[in-house]
């Protein structure tokens, strides 16, 4: 084999090994995410709301990872990690909507959040921000077939 062919073969081998390792890491990450989805939700899954057969757990995710008190910081973007369960385990329902409003002021957020399904009953809600301090109400709409269940929970923003 000439030197150029040997160099090309070496690059192919390195790229193939890299690709195999990347695919293995992706598969391992997917199985770990599924393993973390627990029903019924554990304390680490956050605050739990139950309505009928629907059990929803949510927790705040901040860009810097710190939530120092039970209060959500005002004027800072945050995300929500949501786990959906039903009485039988991981729910096949979908998180159709997530939003928040201030009942005392009769207005909602200035932002429209997006929902990303993560699989196994888990969702990530991005684009949340409370632009005023005070009492807010998180609202989640869960859709199972044609039925929609609305769950709410009061929170404080500082």
Secondary structure, 3 states (H helix, E strand, C coil): CCHHHHHHHHHHHHHHHHHHHHHHHHHHHHHHHHHHCCCCCCHHHCEEEEECCEEEEEEEEECCCCCCCCCECCCCCEEEEEEEEECCEECCCEEEEEEEEECCCCEECCCCCEEEEEECCEEEEEEECCCCCEEEEEEEEEEECCEEEEEEEEEEEC
